[in-house]
Amino acid sequence: MQKLVQQRTKMLETLPEIIGPVSVKVSDVHTGAWRYRRPVIRDEDCVRCGICATYCPCGVIEKTDDGMVIDYTYCKGCGICTVECPKKAIDFIEESNFRKEAE
Amino acid sequence: MPELDLLSKGMTTCQGCPMELIARAALDTLGPRTITMTPPSCAAILTGSGDETGWGIPSVQTVLMSLPAFASGVSEALKIRGMDDVTVMGFAGDGGTFDIGLQSLSGAIERGHKAVFICYNNEAYMNTGNQRSSATTLGASTKTTPTGKKESAKNIDFMLLHTPLVYQATASVGNIPDFKRKLKKAASKDGPCFIHVLAPCPSGWKFPTDQTIEVAKLAIKSGAWLQFEREDGKITINTKPTDFQLINQYLDGQKRFGRVTPEIRERIIAEAKGRYETLCRLAELDCLV
């Protein structure tokens, strides 16, 4: 959590010049807790077209040099990316499977 | 380091909400030199309350009936200060555009202020719990029309054809690159612009959350939603409907049309055909100023 706040505060410094009053309070909700199922990208099938990132309503999918990365802190698990992926390279896996692994 | 989004992550919109996607795509196109305003609606979630907000740009929470009036004021103030490169974006739902905000929208358009008005149309008052609005489609069941709406929806696009808009377009979340192109065009204009975006609402229209984009795509394909733009007095149809019988598939995919009778179904298809034919005839003209 502390790391996340630090990262966000650092990112704020990269903001361009602001043209009016803006709230700078960081108070996001960790919407990842809403998720029943988790989208997982199969990296070997992914062609990095970026369509999932274009259509993700929460903007949690990012194109990096190592392929597409999903931010599970905020992913609500709506499943739009799994349907829109032209290669069907995103699996939609029950969240309970991951909890078992963590335990 | 990844770039900072102008709209914060972790907004408390519903799962699969197309409104958030529209806002993200809009900010992606317009960039940081934008001022936005939202009426009390689902979009108010983005603006937040108190000293919290989701937007990384200046934002105003207006009253429901006068968002375009707020936009006019901001636009004029920017003109006086010589900030011509700043875009004013009004972000209202169908209640704030079709019903309650209509008179102030028509006033702002008539006065010719430089602003972009985006209407995300989810076809009911979704934020207060799915009550009927004048944008609700014929046959759709809502909290206030439990047996299905008996009247057809108000056609705001055809109404606004006769207003001095510099640029008018319809778009859909089913085609985000097209929406971004239209918004870019609108932002470059010096005058009032209106973009009407279809936003299929998973919780109100009652379909699975992963189908949001598919429903929007099917609406374009079936002719239930027409994609066109008006510029310099000329209408351009962007996408031609493939087959109007696909409307049956469109209606079956949503539980809000669960009580639609075969007669209403016929009427919906006939109305969609009629709208498209009218649009085709209007596209032949070049005097719609």
Interface residues (C-beta under 8 A of the other chain):
Chain A: K10 M11 L12 T14 L15 P16 E17 I18 I19 G20 P21 V22 S23 K25 S27 D28 V29 H30 T31 W34 T54 Y55 C56 P57 C58 G59 V60 E62 T64 D71 T73 Y74 K76 G77 C78 G79 I80 T82 V83 E84 F92
Chain B: M1 P2 E3 L4 D5 L7 S8 K9 G10 M11 T12 T13 Q15 G16 C17 P18 E20 L21 R24 A25 P32 R33 I35 G48 D51 E52 T53 W55 G56 I57 P58 S59 M83 V86 V173 I176 P177 P202 P208 T209 D210 Q211 T212 I213 E214
